[in-house]
């Protein structure tokens, strides 16, 4: 028996795009999207590149940047944070701990 039918149809694959975690967040003080977060040894260092807001928040090891940001926002709005102003001293300390040096070697 001969089967009659049309062409075989091509299946379309459904591609689900996974959401990516942002690298910068909105600052609650100045409103700019310039908050950067670095997590190391259970301490999240949160700093704003625009207004100079800087603080450190203790976070569990399973937290990522988005969770650390939400904890920071909650503590900031409750007024339970010690806010420091971003200064030259703090940036120099971070550069030294990361192994970066601002010294120029001339041969």
MOVENQUI-V345670 format. One record per backbone hydrogen bond with DSSP energy under -0.5 kcal/mol. NH is the residue of the N-H (numbers start at 1). CO is the residue of the C=O. E is the energy in kcal/mol with one decimal. If there is no record, write none. Layout:
# MOVENQUI-V345670
nh:NH co:CO e:E
nh:NH co:CO e:E
This chain:
# MOVENQUI-V345670
nh:3 co:1 e:-0.5
nh:13 co:11 e:-0.5
nh:15 co:13 e:-0.7
nh:16 co:14 e:-0.6
nh:17 co:15 e:-0.6
nh:18 co:16 e:-0.5
nh:25 co:35 e:-1.9
nh:27 co:32 e:-3.0
nh:31 co:27 e:-1.5
nh:34 co:25 e:-0.7
nh:34 co:32 e:-1.6
nh:35 co:25 e:-2.7
nh:36 co:34 e:-0.5
nh:36 co:47 e:-2.9
nh:37 co:23 e:-0.5
nh:38 co:45 e:-1.9
nh:40 co:43 e:-2.3
nh:43 co:40 e:-1.4
nh:44 co:57 e:-3.3
nh:45 co:38 e:-3.2
nh:45 co:43 e:-0.6
nh:46 co:44 e:-0.7
nh:46 co:55 e:-2.9
nh:47 co:36 e:-2.2
nh:48 co:53 e:-2.5
nh:49 co:34 e:-2.2
nh:49 co:47 e:-0.5
nh:52 co:48 e:-0.9
nh:54 co:84 e:-1.9
nh:55 co:46 e:-2.3
nh:57 co:44 e:-2.4
nh:59 co:42 e:-2.6
nh:63 co:60 e:-1.7
nh:68 co:64 e:-2.3
nh:69 co:65 e:-2.3
nh:70 co:66 e:-2.0
nh:71 co:67 e:-2.1
nh:72 co:68 e:-2.3
nh:73 co:69 e:-2.7
nh:74 co:70 e:-2.2
nh:75 co:71 e:-2.3
nh:76 co:72 e:-2.7
nh:77 co:73 e:-2.6
nh:78 co:74 e:-1.5
nh:79 co:75 e:-0.9
nh:79 co:76 e:-0.5
nh:80 co:75 e:-2.2
nh:83 co:81 e:-0.9
nh:84 co:54 e:-3.0
nh:86 co:52 e:-2.9
nh:91 co:87 e:-1.5
nh:92 co:88 e:-2.2
nh:93 co:89 e:-2.1
nh:94 co:90 e:-2.2
nh:95 co:91 e:-2.0
nh:96 co:92 e:-2.0
nh:97 co:93 e:-2.0
nh:98 co:94 e:-1.9
nh:99 co:96 e:-0.7
nh:100 co:95 e:-2.1
nh:105 co:103 e:-0.5
nh:106 co:104 e:-0.6
